Amino acid sequence: MSFANSLAPYSAAVIVAALRCPRQTAYAWLDGSRKPPMWQQELFLAVIVREAKKHNKASLATDTSREAVSRKRKS
């Protein structure tokens, strides 16, 4: 699997936030025109996956708390 294919589930914004890399770099990786050295690819993917999971958990916690607040208001 190519590096670009591995990044496909993630947006450029997620990649930039996870790695703090330039936006142009993230877009170049996503379209396959550039890629980091082979030894960095696994490391970068691991960081991106970890940060994306953290973000998803945080948004789920926020959504859940909003639902709890709205239920309390209805009561």
Secondary structure, 3 states (H helix, E strand, C coil): CCHHHHHCCCCHHHHHHHHCCCHHHHHHHHHCCCCCCHHHHHHHHHHHHHHHHHHHHHHHHHHHHHHHHHHHHHC
